[in-house]
Structures are given as C-alpha cells and as structure tokens.
Amino acid sequence: MIRNGIVETDRAPAPLQLGANRFSPENRRRLSAPALRTFLAIADLWGLSEEQRRLMLGYPSRSTYHSWCRKAREHDAITLDVDVLTRISAVFGIHQALGVLFGSEHEGKEWLRTPHHALLFGGHPPLDLAANGTMDGLMLVRRFLDAARGGVYMPPNAADASFEPYEDSEILFQ
C-alpha cells in the first residue's frame, strides 16, 4: 500500500543500525580468541612477518601482540577492541575471496605478493596495501577482491574462461 508517497508493507522495518550488544565486552570476549587464532593461521598460510601481522592488527606493541597470541593459543579469555576485530574480519574477507577466485591457496598467496597493475595498487603487491597499518588498506584490498568476485577488475579464472553463455532458447520456464 502507498500512503503519503511511502510504500508500506506488512514486514517489520529493518533496524537502522547494528544492535548495541554486537560491540559489548561479553560479545567481543566470546569472539576474540577464536578470531585471533584464525587470523594467526591465515597469517601463517600467507607467510606474514611479525611486523606485517602487527600492522594488520593496528600495530599493537610487540608485548601486547605476543600476550594476545599466547592467550588465544591457550584459550584464555581475551577481549580485543572493535577496531582489531574489524581488521581481523577484513582479513577473513580477503582470505575467503582468494579462495573463491583462485584454484589453490598457493595461487591466492601469489596474487597477494605479486605486483598488480590495477591503479589501486600502483604496481605494488596487494599485500603491501593490506599491511600498510591502516584500516583503509585492508578494506580496499577486501573490496577490490569482492568486486573481482563479481567479475570486475580481473580476467575470468580457469573454470570460467571456457564458459559459454546460455541462449534464450535454452532457458526453460516451467
């Protein structure tokens, strides 16, 4: 129904912002150790140096970083702040996109470490941008890969290269 130029539906309106409990200390404590352990596994897979790891996490001091790692590995309680968890989430998104775009973990790792011709990277490896210490660097790489998953910026992978589009006559509606 349209009333006063506004479409009204029977569905409840979507919330305009995230629930406050999303950032509560209890929720962050629940997520922090598993998130950090997964981040460390990805960092090991990508062969990141300690410096790169710390930069991706917002550059905590060495002692803080090592304390976090020890607690996470020992399954002790740890509460990371929202910024660090958001950075870890961006790394997860990058890792997931690499898994979708490339046939092997090795190919994804090579893409991260190889100079890229896209203007965003300026001839540098995407890892340089992801590990520059800023949230923007991580998010730009993640968004680039998300766009690539949608077919923008990158040539088709091996599985898609030989794809032949369907003709209208081949589509059957039942």
PASEBA-1860 file (N, C-alpha, C; in nm, 3 decimals):
! residues 174
1> MIRNGIVE> 0.085/-0.116/0.000/0.000/0.000/0.000/0.090/0.124/0.000 ~ 0.047/0.225/-0.075/0.121/0.351/-0.078/0.040/0.455/-0.003 ~ 0.104/0.514/0.097/0.038/0.616/0.178/0.134/0.735/0.189 ~ 0.087/0.851/0.149/0.167/0.973/0.153/0.299/0.956/0.077 ~ 0.293/0.882/-0.035/0.413/0.863/-0.116/0.512/0.764/-0.060 ~ 0.477/0.692/0.048/0.567/0.594/0.111/0.505/0.456/0.095 ~ 0.586/0.361/0.047/0.538/0.224/0.033/0.538/0.159/0.170 ~ 0.423/0.110/0.212/0.411/0.041/0.341/0.392/-0.107/0.315
9> TDRAPAPL> 0.456/-0.189/0.396/0.442/-0.334/0.385/0.404/-0.391/0.520 ~ 0.371/-0.520/0.519/0.338/-0.589/0.644/0.463/-0.631/0.721 ~ 0.577/-0.622/0.656/0.702/-0.663/0.722/0.748/-0.556/0.819 ~ 0.813/-0.602/0.923/0.871/-0.508/1.020/0.988/-0.436/0.953 ~ 1.007/-0.310/0.983/1.118/-0.236/0.921/1.251/-0.291/0.971 ~ 1.348/-0.286/0.883/1.483/-0.331/0.919/1.543/-0.232/1.018 ~ 1.624/-0.280/1.111/1.688/-0.188/1.205/1.781/-0.092/1.129 ~ 1.788/0.030/1.175/1.870/0.130/1.108/2.017/0.121/1.147
17> QLGANRFS> 2.047/0.055/1.257/2.186/0.040/1.298/2.204/-0.094/1.366 ~ 2.329/-0.132/1.381/2.361/-0.259/1.443/2.321/-0.257/1.590 ~ 2.285/-0.373/1.641/2.250/-0.382/1.781/2.368/-0.346/1.870 ~ 2.341/-0.276/1.977/2.447/-0.233/2.068/2.522/-0.351/2.128 ~ 2.453/-0.464/2.147/2.519/-0.581/2.207/2.626/-0.640/2.117 ~ 2.622/-0.603/1.988/2.724/-0.653/1.895/2.864/-0.613/1.942 ~ 2.875/-0.497/2.002/3.005/-0.446/2.045/3.026/-0.456/2.196 ~ 2.940/-0.529/2.264/2.952/-0.540/2.408/3.079/-0.617/2.445
25> PENRRRLS> 3.134/-0.588/2.561/3.255/-0.661/2.603/3.234/-0.812/2.605 ~ 3.116/-0.858/2.645/3.090/-1.003/2.651/3.098/-1.064/2.511 ~ 3.039/-0.997/2.414/3.041/-1.049/2.277/3.182/-1.044/2.219 ~ 3.252/-0.936/2.243/3.390/-0.926/2.194/3.479/-1.030/2.260 ~ 3.458/-1.056/2.389/3.536/-1.158/2.460/3.509/-1.296/2.400 ~ 3.383/-1.322/2.366/3.345/-1.451/2.307/3.413/-1.472/2.171 ~ 3.427/-1.366/2.094/3.481/-1.374/1.959/3.633/-1.361/1.950 ~ 3.693/-1.294/2.045/3.833/-1.252/2.032/3.933/-1.366/2.016
33> APALRTFL> 3.934/-1.461/2.105/4.035/-1.568/2.096/4.020/-1.651/1.969 ~ 3.898/-1.698/1.935/3.886/-1.774/1.810/3.922/-1.691/1.686 ~ 3.884/-1.564/1.687/3.916/-1.478/1.573/4.068/-1.462/1.559 ~ 4.136/-1.440/1.670/4.281/-1.421/1.665/4.351/-1.551/1.624 ~ 4.305/-1.664/1.674/4.365/-1.792/1.632/4.349/-1.813/1.482 ~ 4.233/-1.779/1.428/4.210/-1.794/1.284/4.297/-1.695/1.206 ~ 4.305/-1.572/1.256/4.394/-1.473/1.193/4.537/-1.526/1.187 ~ 4.585/-1.583/1.297/4.722/-1.634/1.301/4.743/-1.749/1.202
41> AIADLWGL> 4.641/-1.833/1.187/4.650/-1.943/1.089/4.660/-1.888/0.947 ~ 4.580/-1.786/0.917/4.585/-1.724/0.784/4.720/-1.655/0.764 ~ 4.767/-1.585/0.867/4.897/-1.517/0.858/5.009/-1.618/0.834 ~ 5.002/-1.735/0.899/5.100/-1.841/0.874/5.091/-1.888/0.729 ~ 4.969/-1.910/0.681/4.948/-1.956/0.544/5.005/-1.856/0.444 ~ 4.983/-1.727/0.468/5.032/-1.624/0.378/5.180/-1.594/0.398 ~ 5.241/-1.649/0.503/5.383/-1.626/0.530/5.412/-1.484/0.575 ~ 5.322/-1.426/0.655/5.340/-1.288/0.700/5.446/-1.281/0.810
49> SEEQRRLM> 5.522/-1.174/0.807/5.619/-1.148/0.913/5.544/-1.098/1.036 ~ 5.612/-1.096/1.150/5.550/-1.041/1.271/5.511/-0.895/1.248 ~ 5.595/-0.820/1.181/5.567/-0.679/1.154/5.438/-0.664/1.072 ~ 5.423/-0.744/0.968/5.302/-0.739/0.885/5.179/-0.776/0.966 ~ 5.192/-0.875/1.051/5.080/-0.917/1.135/5.037/-0.803/1.227 ~ 5.135/-0.741/1.291/5.104/-0.631/1.383/5.043/-0.514/1.308 ~ 5.095/-0.484/1.189/5.038/-0.375/1.109/4.893/-0.404/1.073 ~ 4.864/-0.526/1.036/4.726/-0.562/1.002/4.633/-0.551/1.122
57> LGYPSRST> 4.687/-0.570/1.241/4.606/-0.563/1.363/4.601/-0.422/1.423 ~ 4.659/-0.325/1.354/4.655/-0.188/1.405/4.781/-0.148/1.479 ~ 4.885/-0.226/1.466/5.016/-0.204/1.523/5.019/-0.195/1.675 ~ 4.971/-0.301/1.741/4.989/-0.305/1.887/5.137/-0.322/1.918 ~ 5.176/-0.291/2.040/5.316/-0.311/2.079/5.349/-0.460/2.069 ~ 5.478/-0.489/2.059/5.520/-0.630/2.049/5.473/-0.710/2.170 ~ 5.485/-0.650/2.289/5.446/-0.723/2.409/5.295/-0.749/2.411 ~ 5.217/-0.651/2.368/5.072/-0.671/2.362/5.038/-0.778/2.259
65> YHSWCRKA> 5.098/-0.771/2.141/5.074/-0.871/2.037/5.106/-1.011/2.087 ~ 5.222/-1.027/2.150/5.261/-1.160/2.199/5.171/-1.207/2.313 ~ 5.126/-1.116/2.395/5.032/-1.152/2.501/4.900/-1.200/2.442 ~ 4.848/-1.127/2.342/4.725/-1.170/2.275/4.742/-1.310/2.216 ~ 4.853/-1.331/2.146/4.876/-1.460/2.080/4.884/-1.573/2.182 ~ 4.957/-1.550/2.291/4.969/-1.653/2.393/4.832/-1.687/2.451 ~ 4.756/-1.585/2.488/4.624/-1.609/2.546/4.531/-1.679/2.447 ~ 4.535/-1.638/2.322/4.448/-1.701/2.223/4.484/-1.847/2.204
73> REHDAITL> 4.614/-1.877/2.197/4.658/-2.016/2.176/4.628/-2.104/2.296 ~ 4.628/-2.044/2.416/4.599/-2.120/2.539/4.450/-2.118/2.573 ~ 4.370/-2.060/2.484/4.224/-2.050/2.503/4.189/-1.972/2.631 ~ 4.275/-1.878/2.668/4.245/-1.789/2.780/4.151/-1.680/2.733 ~ 4.087/-1.615/2.827/3.997/-1.503/2.795/4.079/-1.385/2.745 ~ 4.029/-1.325/2.641/4.091/-1.207/2.583/3.978/-1.124/2.523 ~ 3.987/-0.993/2.534/3.885/-0.905/2.477/3.954/-0.802/2.389 ~ 3.945/-0.823/2.259/4.002/-0.728/2.164/3.902/-0.615/2.140
81> DVDVLTRI> 3.954/-0.499/2.105/3.861/-0.389/2.080/3.799/-0.402/1.941 ~ 3.698/-0.321/1.916/3.621/-0.329/1.792/3.710/-0.308/1.670 ~ 3.804/-0.216/1.678/3.894/-0.189/1.565/3.972/-0.314/1.528 ~ 4.029/-0.383/1.624/4.109/-0.502/1.596/4.020/-0.612/1.539 ~ 3.903/-0.631/1.595/3.812/-0.733/1.542/3.767/-0.700/1.401 ~ 3.747/-0.574/1.372/3.708/-0.534/1.236/3.823/-0.560/1.138 ~ 3.945/-0.534/1.180/4.061/-0.562/1.096/4.073/-0.712/1.070 ~ 4.052/-0.792/1.173/4.057/-0.938/1.155/3.946/-0.982/1.060
89> SAVFGIHQ> 3.829/-0.924/1.072/3.719/-0.956/0.982/3.756/-0.925/0.837 ~ 3.825/-0.813/0.814/3.869/-0.778/0.678/3.965/-0.883/0.624 ~ 4.056/-0.930/0.709/4.149/-1.036/0.667/4.071/-1.162/0.631 ~ 3.969/-1.197/0.710/3.886/-1.313/0.678/3.820/-1.295/0.541 ~ 3.771/-1.175/0.514/3.708/-1.149/0.384/3.806/-1.162/0.269 ~ 3.928/-1.113/0.288/4.032/-1.126/0.186/4.061/-1.274/0.162 ~ 4.079/-1.347/0.271/4.110/-1.490/0.260/3.998/-1.565/0.188 ~ 3.875/-1.537/0.224/3.761/-1.603/0.161/3.755/-1.570/0.011
97> ALGVLFGS> 3.773/-1.444/-0.024/3.769/-1.405/-0.164/3.880/-1.472/-0.244 ~ 3.999/-1.482/-0.187/4.109/-1.550/-0.256/4.072/-1.696/-0.282 ~ 4.005/-1.759/-0.185/3.962/-1.897/-0.202/3.859/-1.914/-0.313 ~ 3.776/-1.814/-0.332/3.675/-1.818/-0.439/3.740/-1.792/-0.575 ~ 3.831/-1.697/-0.580/3.888/-1.652/-0.707/3.997/-1.742/-0.762 ~ 4.067/-1.813/-0.674/4.182/-1.890/-0.719/4.163/-2.038/-0.686 ~ 4.222/-2.121/-0.772/4.206/-2.265/-0.758/4.284/-2.327/-0.645 ~ 4.383/-2.256/-0.594/4.463/-2.312/-0.484/4.506/-2.200/-0.390
105> EHEGKEWL> 4.540/-2.238/-0.268/4.590/-2.140/-0.172/4.719/-2.077/-0.221 ~ 4.800/-2.155/-0.290/4.927/-2.104/-0.344/4.901/-1.990/-0.443 ~ 4.801/-2.007/-0.532/4.770/-1.901/-0.629/4.721/-1.774/-0.560 ~ 4.638/-1.791/-0.458/4.591/-1.675/-0.383/4.705/-1.602/-0.315 ~ 4.796/-1.677/-0.256/4.912/-1.618/-0.189/5.000/-1.545/-0.291 ~ 5.018/-1.605/-0.408/5.098/-1.541/-0.513/5.034/-1.410/-0.558 ~ 4.901/-1.409/-0.569/4.833/-1.285/-0.609/4.860/-1.175/-0.507 ~ 4.855/-1.211/-0.379/4.882/-1.111/-0.274/5.023/-1.055/-0.283
113> RTPHHALL> 5.118/-1.136/-0.325/5.258/-1.098/-0.319/5.315/-1.047/-0.452 ~ 5.237/-1.053/-0.559/5.284/-1.014/-0.692/5.240/-0.871/-0.723 ~ 5.329/-0.789/-0.778/5.287/-0.653/-0.816/5.164/-0.658/-0.908 ~ 5.072/-0.566/-0.886/4.944/-0.567/-0.957/4.932/-0.439/-1.039 ~ 4.875/-0.451/-1.158/4.863/-0.337/-1.249/4.744/-0.246/-1.220 ~ 4.650/-0.287/-1.136/4.534/-0.202/-1.106/4.582/-0.071/-1.042 ~ 4.517/0.039/-1.078/4.557/0.170/-1.026/4.563/0.172/-0.873 ~ 4.472/0.101/-0.811/4.466/0.096/-0.665/4.599/0.054/-0.604
121> FGGHPPLD> 4.668/-0.039/-0.669/4.791/-0.094/-0.613/4.917/-0.023/-0.665 ~ 4.906/0.056/-0.770/5.018/0.134/-0.820/5.140/0.051/-0.854 ~ 5.119/-0.071/-0.903/5.232/-0.157/-0.939/5.293/-0.231/-0.822 ~ 5.236/-0.217/-0.704/5.286/-0.286/-0.585/5.201/-0.410/-0.557 ~ 5.251/-0.503/-0.480/5.169/-0.618/-0.441/5.052/-0.575/-0.351 ~ 4.935/-0.637/-0.368/4.822/-0.605/-0.281/4.855/-0.620/-0.132 ~ 4.945/-0.712/-0.098/4.982/-0.730/0.042/5.043/-0.603/0.101 ~ 5.114/-0.526/0.018/5.172/-0.400/0.068/5.062/-0.306/0.117
129> LAANGTMD> 4.951/-0.300/0.044/4.840/-0.214/0.084/4.769/-0.272/0.206 ~ 4.748/-0.404/0.206/4.678/-0.467/0.318/4.756/-0.454/0.448 ~ 4.888/-0.453/0.438/4.972/-0.447/0.558/5.037/-0.310/0.575 ~ 4.968/-0.204/0.532/5.027/-0.070/0.549/4.992/-0.009/0.684 ~ 4.916/-0.081/0.766/4.885/-0.034/0.900/4.754/0.039/0.913 ~ 4.686/0.064/0.801/4.559/0.136/0.808/4.442/0.042/0.783 ~ 4.328/0.079/0.839/4.205/0.006/0.813/4.169/0.022/0.665 ~ 4.194/0.141/0.610/4.165/0.166/0.469/4.238/0.068/0.379
137> GLMLVRRF> 4.365/0.041/0.408/4.443/-0.052/0.326/4.379/-0.189/0.322 ~ 4.343/-0.240/0.438/4.277/-0.371/0.445/4.145/-0.370/0.370 ~ 4.064/-0.267/0.394/3.931/-0.262/0.333/3.939/-0.242/0.182 ~ 4.036/-0.169/0.133/4.050/-0.151/-0.012/4.083/-0.283/-0.080 ~ 4.172/-0.361/-0.021/4.205/-0.492/-0.079/4.082/-0.583/-0.073 ~ 4.013/-0.581/0.040/3.893/-0.664/0.052/3.788/-0.624/-0.051 ~ 3.763/-0.496/-0.065/3.661/-0.450/-0.160/3.703/-0.478/-0.305 ~ 3.831/-0.465/-0.334/3.881/-0.498/-0.467/3.850/-0.644/-0.498
145> LDAARGGV> 3.881/-0.732/-0.403/3.856/-0.874/-0.425/3.707/-0.906/-0.432 ~ 3.626/-0.838/-0.351/3.481/-0.858/-0.358/3.430/-0.818/-0.496 ~ 3.482/-0.708/-0.550/3.443/-0.665/-0.684/3.491/-0.767/-0.788 ~ 3.611/-0.819/-0.769/3.663/-0.920/-0.861/3.575/-1.045/-0.859 ~ 3.525/-1.080/-0.742/3.434/-1.195/-0.733/3.309/-1.169/-0.815 ~ 3.271/-1.043/-0.830/3.155/-1.006/-0.910/3.189/-0.987/-1.057 ~ 3.315/-1.010/-1.095/3.355/-1.002/-1.235/3.420/-0.871/-1.276 ~ 3.445/-0.783/-1.181/3.508/-0.656/-1.213/3.658/-0.668/-1.186
153> YMPPNAAD> 3.741/-0.603/-1.268/3.885/-0.586/-1.250/3.973/-0.703/-1.294 ~ 3.925/-0.823/-1.285/4.014/-0.935/-1.310/3.961/-1.023/-1.423 ~ 4.052/-1.085/-1.498/4.006/-1.177/-1.602/3.944/-1.301/-1.538 ~ 3.862/-1.375/-1.615/3.800/-1.496/-1.559/3.905/-1.597/-1.516 ~ 3.871/-1.676/-1.414/3.962/-1.782/-1.372/3.949/-1.899/-1.470 ~ 4.026/-2.004/-1.450/4.029/-2.117/-1.543/3.891/-2.183/-1.558 ~ 3.816/-2.192/-1.450/3.685/-2.257/-1.457/3.586/-2.174/-1.538 ~ 3.599/-2.042/-1.531/3.505/-1.955/-1.601/3.549/-1.919/-1.742
161> ASFEPYED> 3.676/-1.938/-1.775/3.729/-1.893/-1.904/3.659/-1.961/-2.021 ~ 3.621/-2.086/-2.005/3.558/-2.159/-2.117/3.405/-2.157/-2.108 ~ 3.351/-2.079/-2.018/3.206/-2.074/-2.002/3.141/-2.012/-2.125 ~ 3.040/-2.080/-2.177/2.964/-2.028/-2.291/2.828/-1.984/-2.239 ~ 2.788/-1.861/-2.264/2.658/-1.815/-2.214/2.544/-1.893/-2.276 ~ 2.438/-1.907/-2.199/2.319/-1.974/-2.248/2.248/-1.884/-2.350 ~ 2.184/-1.948/-2.445/2.097/-1.877/-2.538/1.959/-1.870/-2.476 ~ 1.882/-1.768/-2.511/1.745/-1.755/-2.459/1.663/-1.881/-2.483
169> SEILFQ> 1.686/-1.944/-2.598/1.607/-2.064/-2.633/1.640/-2.183/-2.544 ~ 1.754/-2.178/-2.474/1.793/-2.289/-2.386/1.735/-2.277/-2.246 ~ 1.677/-2.163/-2.214/1.621/-2.141/-2.081/1.474/-2.182/-2.083 ~ 1.439/-2.277/-1.997/1.304/-2.329/-1.991/1.236/-2.282/-1.863 ~ 1.119/-2.229/-1.877/1.039/-2.189/-1.761/0.928/-2.292/-1.742 ~ 0.915/-2.345/-1.625/0.813/-2.447/-1.600/0.719/-2.403/-1.493
END
